[in-house]
């Protein structure tokens, strides 16, 4: 199975479970910042990366009177959302596009705001950000939110743990490195927040085992114990194997060319 097919399968699996992409416990913190951006910049065309849970799509349609474009590599996710919400009059203002992010099916300079939540760590983040920039108007806004590493985790132990349990995982950026990475792609950092949410490492192991039945669960547990001191110091690991997971929410403006 090629990687794209694996990504699509995972998106469809997670959509049924609501665990990894846009989980409910982070929704309020993300949504209030997105609507602050919408109120401030009044974008005419918003592009959302992925269907996710679908709740944010509905709320944007109800509170924003422009066009909302949703791009998702899973055709099933797109059609399921439309079927589930077929009675909404606001669907007249939505455009659903089945496509990849590093081959972004949005034309040059069409988007005023691009919203990307929770997707980049298992995608080609460099190519995807390049494509998002291409699709944005000059001074258009990229809203990004996702898990990051604490800046002191230079060895990336939280990355290493996630690679054991989630075969599609690439990398989380250190918080400061994430900002630098996006800025080097031609954006200016405007505003951001670092939040922390409780995350059960045991629940993560069990969740990913449902989809990837051959992941080495015992190796993951041993990894936690072997690096327990680092997990406690960096991520506040407690006796229930719950950590404080760093989560960055911020927005960036596309720079005008010199």
Wavefront OBJ file of the C-alpha trace (Angstrom):
o trace
v 0.000 0.000 0.000
v 1.476 3.374 -0.960
v 1.738 6.177 1.556
v -1.109 8.258 0.130
v -3.485 5.311 0.406
v -2.305 4.755 3.984
v -2.909 8.431 4.818
v -6.408 8.282 3.335
v -7.191 5.096 5.250
v -6.046 6.715 8.491
v -8.093 9.878 7.868
v -11.197 7.765 7.292
v -10.460 5.612 10.362
v -9.950 8.641 12.575
v -13.054 10.352 11.238
v -15.066 7.472 12.671
v -13.344 7.821 16.056
v -12.670 11.551 16.484
v -9.451 10.928 18.372
v -6.500 12.427 16.504
v -7.677 15.044 14.001
v -9.543 17.957 15.581
v -10.609 16.156 18.772
v -13.418 17.768 20.736
v -11.301 18.669 23.784
v -9.229 21.153 21.733
v -12.106 22.563 19.715
v -13.049 25.630 21.774
v -9.495 26.966 22.036
v -8.931 26.589 18.299
v -12.331 27.871 17.186
v -12.249 31.096 19.192
v -8.874 31.981 17.652
v -10.037 31.148 14.144
v -13.084 33.378 14.497
v -10.897 36.131 15.886
v -8.827 35.905 12.687
v -11.976 35.862 10.530
v -13.421 38.886 12.340
v -10.126 40.780 12.040
v -9.257 40.043 8.410
v -12.749 39.388 6.909
v -11.542 36.849 4.315
v -13.802 36.338 1.300
v -12.456 32.868 0.486
v -11.392 30.475 3.235
v -9.677 27.178 2.460
v -9.770 24.492 5.144
v -7.306 21.625 5.131
v -9.285 18.445 5.689
v -12.827 17.726 6.795
v -11.650 16.811 10.291
v -14.564 16.346 12.653
v -16.792 18.529 10.453
v -17.866 20.737 13.346
v -15.576 23.617 12.420
v -16.820 23.560 8.826
v -20.411 23.951 9.998
v -19.549 26.723 12.438
v -17.597 28.658 9.805
v -20.485 28.377 7.341
v -22.900 29.707 9.957
v -20.721 32.637 11.033
v -18.993 33.588 7.773
v -20.868 34.680 4.656
v -18.085 34.043 2.124
v -16.940 30.949 0.268
v -15.474 27.979 2.158
v -13.328 25.505 0.237
v -12.494 22.165 1.877
v -9.652 20.065 0.462
v -9.275 16.463 1.600
v -7.454 13.479 0.031
v -10.324 11.260 1.207
v -13.307 11.355 -1.135
v -15.239 9.350 1.449
v -14.709 12.060 4.086
v -15.998 14.736 1.699
v -19.070 12.831 0.503
v -19.944 11.683 4.020
v -19.924 15.268 5.257
v -22.198 16.441 2.426
v -24.613 13.561 2.936
v -24.770 14.097 6.699
v -25.444 17.839 6.340
v -27.468 17.840 3.127
v -30.258 19.969 4.602
v -28.070 22.981 5.382
v -28.803 25.997 3.205
v -25.251 27.207 3.863
v -23.853 24.328 1.798
v -24.427 26.522 -1.244
v -21.301 28.397 -0.166
v -19.038 25.382 0.222
v -16.753 23.830 -2.372
v -15.394 20.338 -1.736
v -12.190 19.310 -3.530
v -10.668 15.835 -3.430
v -6.910 16.303 -3.596
v -3.502 16.167 -1.941
v -1.808 18.967 -0.034
v 1.640 18.835 -1.582
v -0.078 18.947 -4.992
v -2.614 21.491 -3.821
v -5.689 21.730 -6.094
v -6.229 25.448 -5.452
v -5.086 28.022 -8.014
v -2.564 30.798 -7.404
v -3.648 33.622 -5.082
v -7.218 32.349 -4.641
v -7.355 32.021 -0.842
v -7.552 34.816 1.692
v -7.237 32.436 4.648
v -5.980 28.834 4.847
v -6.748 26.827 7.986
v -4.533 23.839 8.776
v -5.219 21.844 11.950
v -3.444 18.625 13.027
v -2.410 17.373 9.574
v 1.181 18.395 8.906
v 3.041 15.921 11.108
v 2.081 12.978 8.889
v 2.279 14.839 5.567
v 5.140 16.342 3.588
v 5.085 19.574 5.570
v 7.661 21.417 3.455
v 5.877 20.839 0.140
v 2.487 21.461 1.705
v 3.471 24.852 3.156
v 4.947 25.814 -0.228
v 1.632 24.964 -1.860
v -0.388 26.828 0.755
v 1.744 29.900 0.124
v 1.193 29.606 -3.625
v -2.583 29.500 -3.126
v -2.714 32.483 -0.755
v -3.209 36.087 -1.731
v -0.334 38.409 -0.847
v -0.872 39.267 2.817
v -3.200 36.258 3.040
v -3.287 34.413 6.363
v -2.139 30.900 7.205
v -3.776 29.673 10.410
v -1.854 26.719 11.812
v -2.394 24.584 14.878
v -0.697 21.373 15.880
v 1.353 19.475 18.437
v 4.917 20.690 18.966
v 7.849 19.562 21.039
v 8.922 21.608 24.040
v 12.003 23.595 23.069
v 14.149 21.625 25.538
v 13.339 18.297 23.858
v 16.267 18.583 21.466
v 16.639 14.783 21.290
v 12.998 14.431 20.256
v 11.917 11.738 22.680
v 8.253 12.592 22.133
v 8.817 12.233 18.389
v 10.502 8.867 18.909
v 7.590 7.596 20.991
v 5.074 8.679 18.349
v 7.045 6.977 15.587
v 6.772 3.696 17.484
v 2.983 3.853 17.832
v 1.991 5.732 14.651
v 3.674 4.453 11.462
v 2.693 7.560 9.464
v 4.253 10.020 11.910
v 7.018 12.209 10.489
v 8.089 14.927 12.909
v 6.819 17.411 15.419
v 8.745 20.682 15.321
v 10.196 22.341 18.366
v 7.971 25.344 19.071
v 10.632 27.878 18.075
v 11.700 25.819 15.058
v 8.128 25.671 13.776
v 7.898 29.451 13.668
v 11.289 29.684 11.960
v 10.354 26.985 9.426
v 7.152 28.757 8.391
v 8.856 32.152 8.294
v 11.576 30.762 6.004
v 8.799 29.627 3.679
v 7.866 33.269 3.072
v 5.540 34.094 5.962
v 5.607 36.598 8.815
v 4.575 35.401 12.263
v 1.714 37.513 13.617
v 0.442 35.937 16.808
v 0.409 32.600 18.580
v -0.221 30.707 21.785
v 1.286 27.596 23.320
v -1.284 25.566 25.214
v -0.964 22.252 27.021
v -3.534 19.468 26.961
v -3.587 16.247 28.930
v -2.682 13.257 26.749
v -2.727 9.635 27.899
v 0.183 7.724 26.362
v -1.535 4.444 27.251
v -4.689 5.536 25.400
v -2.545 6.545 22.414
v -0.959 3.099 22.252
v -4.334 1.371 22.410
v -5.881 3.707 19.841
v -3.226 3.196 17.204
v -3.247 -0.566 17.805
v -6.844 -0.588 16.566
v -5.668 0.643 13.169
v -2.089 -0.607 13.005
v -2.381 -4.013 14.624
v 1.306 -4.849 14.327
v 2.719 -1.828 16.171
v 5.122 -2.894 18.974
v 3.026 -1.860 21.958
v 5.381 -3.410 24.489
v 8.314 -1.568 22.925
v 6.365 1.676 23.315
v 5.727 0.985 27.011
v 9.368 0.099 27.569
v 10.409 3.299 25.793
v 8.332 5.360 28.234
v 9.907 3.654 31.226
v 13.418 3.901 29.817
v 12.960 7.650 29.259
v 10.719 8.255 32.232
v 12.907 10.986 33.730
v 12.868 12.960 30.458
v 9.115 12.517 30.054
v 8.562 13.719 33.614
v 10.861 16.720 33.228
v 9.811 17.793 29.752
v 6.170 16.689 29.503
v 5.104 16.371 33.152
v 4.442 12.637 32.892
v 2.443 11.385 35.893
v 1.773 7.974 37.417
v -1.117 7.322 35.009
v 1.254 7.833 32.041
v -0.482 11.076 31.138
v 1.585 13.958 29.776
v 0.995 17.660 29.226
v 1.173 17.775 25.426
v 2.326 21.142 23.991
v -0.015 22.469 21.324
v 0.728 25.542 19.230
v -1.988 27.739 17.721
v -0.892 30.662 15.607
v -1.283 32.590 12.396
v 1.099 33.907 9.800
v 0.839 36.407 6.947
v 2.171 35.649 3.497
v 4.938 38.104 2.686
v 4.749 40.240 -0.404
v 7.651 39.712 -2.812
v 10.474 42.243 -2.711
l 1 2 3 4 5 6 7 8 9 10 11 12 13 14 15 16 17 18 19 20 21 22 23 24 25 26 27 28 29 30 31 32 33 34 35 36 37 38 39 40 41 42 43 44 45 46 47 48 49 50 51 52 53 54 55 56 57 58 59 60 61 62 63 64 65 66 67 68 69 70 71 72 73 74 75 76 77 78 79 80 81 82 83 84 85 86 87 88 89 90 91 92 93 94 95 96 97 98 99 100 101 102 103 104 105 106 107 108 109 110 111 112 113 114 115 116 117 118 119 120 121 122 123 124 125 126 127 128 129 130 131 132 133 134 135 136 137 138 139 140 141 142 143 144 145 146 147 148 149 150 151 152 153 154 155 156 157 158 159 160 161 162 163 164 165 166 167 168 169 170 171 172 173 174 175 176 177 178 179 180 181 182 183 184 185 186 187 188 189 190 191 192 193 194 195 196 197 198 199 200 201 202 203 204 205 206 207 208 209 210 211 212 213 214 215 216 217 218 219 220 221 222 223 224 225 226 227 228 229 230 231 232 233 234 235 236 237 238 239 240 241 242 243 244 245 246 247 248 249 250 251 252 253 254 255 256 257 258
